[in-house]
Amino acid sequence: MSVLVFADAKNGKVIKSAFEAVSYGAKVGGGSCIAVTYGDVSNADELGAYGASEVVVAKSIADNDSQVLSALVADVAGQKGANTIIFSQDFTGKAIAPRVATKLSAGLVSGAVDYPTADFTIKKTAFSGKAFANVKITTDNRVISVLPNSVGAENTGGSATVSDYAGDVGVSKVKIIESKSAASDGSVPLPEAELVVSAGRGLKGPENWGIVEDLANAMGATTACSRPVADIGWRPHHEHVGQTGVAIRPNLYIAAGISGAIQHLAGVNGSKVIVVINTDAEAPFFKAADYGIVGDAFEVLPRLTEAYKKFKASN
Ligand SMILES: Cc1cc2nc3c(=O)[nH]c(=O)nc-3n(C[C@H](O)[C@H](O)[C@H](O)COP(=O)(O)OP(=O)(O)OC[C@H]3O[C@@H](n4cnc5c(N)ncnc54)[C@H](O)[C@@H]3O)c2cc1C
């Protein structure tokens, strides 16, 4: 079996979720895989440490255009004789994996949380993360997209040869005029964030978000919010997490003044550790929490910030 992994890149660097996808691909491929990336990337060779034996770089592709990138992946799969294609189930992976599956007449499993068994049965999330399904791919070509933070990236210390893509992906049918990062403050974008501090209607108004930002800044975390908070304009829409917002899987999710409605949980219940701060001991979020603080966010958040700063200073 030959495995090809799509490694997404942004701002001249292969992004974090790509390293996990390559680790996954290397395990599926019995120790190694080929990776494909694009643009003027400076760290393509680093994928070798995560199990890529070769990295193909399509330098001439500058934009994140799903049609062009899916043509690239399908073409490299053909050139390399790869029959198993791995993506990260992030924004780009979600857009490209189904297109590549169609091009290669491949069975697709999206949102895999574990490695395939010998007969290519794969565990994946279903119903917005409330259930798991085991799905078997029965076609010769296979496409799998891996949920970020589900298996982890493993540095095995190898190295990769980096080669230029030789092929033709055709002309794009759209022209990207401008792309702007939603997070203009330099924080890690939510889908890639390992630490997230989030707040909801319990914060009473946008003027109170300073205490949320203080904790996030101290920890190097990204801020998020519940949907009503974004709907009423207290926070920007790109911070809204949940079923209809961004789905995240950080190592730590701190939620203050959020009730824990199922639609909110659907986007955050893959977090490794959940800390809930709520004045109402009966708030549903406590059932999903690893740590719960029954208390007023206006008191608890500043104390957490202070405690974190002290901890940092002494370590
Ligand atoms: C189709 C559909 C899709 C949806 N998608 C999403 C989604 O993607 N994401 C999402 O978040 N919601 C979504 N919702 C809305 C969801 O059902 C809830 O209404 C929403 O999550 C509630 O937001 P909240 O917890 O901020 O507010 P509330 O439900 O009003 O909860 C506020 C909480 O703050 C606590 N609180 C109050 N004061 C304090 C204080 N001083 N300190 C600490 N705690 C305090 C209260 O006890 C309460 O638990 C969706 C709803 C529908 C119908």
The ligand as a Gaussian input file, in Angstrom:
#p B3LYP/6-31G(d) Opt

LIG

0 1
 C      -29.816000      25.055000      15.584000
 C      -29.033000      25.655000      16.712000
 C      -27.652000      25.714000      16.602000
 C      -26.900000      26.276000      17.640000
 N      -25.542000      26.314000      17.523000
 C      -24.817000      26.790000      18.551000
 C      -23.407000      26.795000      18.511000
 O      -22.780000      26.404000      17.507000
 N      -22.709000      27.250000      19.564000
 C      -23.336000      27.718000      20.708000
 O      -22.643000      28.135000      21.647000
 N      -24.678000      27.725000      20.768000
 C      -25.429000      27.289000      19.731000
 N      -26.772000      27.321000      19.809000
 C      -27.392000      28.003000      20.988000
 C      -27.449000      27.099000      22.203000
 O      -28.617000      26.312000      22.170000
 C      -27.461000      27.952000      23.480000
 O      -28.576000      28.827000      23.434000
 C      -26.198000      28.783000      23.676000
 O      -25.067000      27.948000      23.599000
 C      -26.246000      29.438000      25.057000
 O      -25.184000      30.352000      25.150000
 P      -24.603000      30.726000      26.580000
 O      -24.278000      29.479000      27.325000
 O      -23.544000      31.741000      26.370000
 O      -25.823000      31.507000      27.259000
 P      -26.861000      31.063000      28.368000
 O      -27.575000      29.830000      27.990000
 O      -27.675000      32.273000      28.653000
 O      -25.971000      30.693000      29.627000
 C      -25.255000      31.633000      30.380000
 C      -24.634000      30.886000      31.530000
 O      -23.839000      31.779000      32.276000
 C      -23.994000      31.476000      33.659000
 N      -23.652000      32.697000      34.380000
 C      -24.375000      33.835000      34.543000
 N      -23.676000      34.770000      35.227000
 C      -22.469000      34.203000      35.498000
 C      -21.301000      34.674000      36.165000
 N      -21.220000      35.910000      36.657000
 N      -20.265000      33.827000      36.255000
 C      -20.297000      32.567000      35.748000
 N      -21.399000      32.081000      35.113000
 C      -22.450000      32.891000      34.975000
 C      -25.438000      31.057000      33.803000
 O      -25.622000      30.262000      34.943000
 C      -25.636000      30.256000      32.506000
 O      -25.344000      28.902000      32.696000
 C      -27.553000      26.782000      18.800000
 C      -28.940000      26.676000      18.895000
 C      -29.673000      26.139000      17.860000
 C      -31.167000      26.048000      17.998000

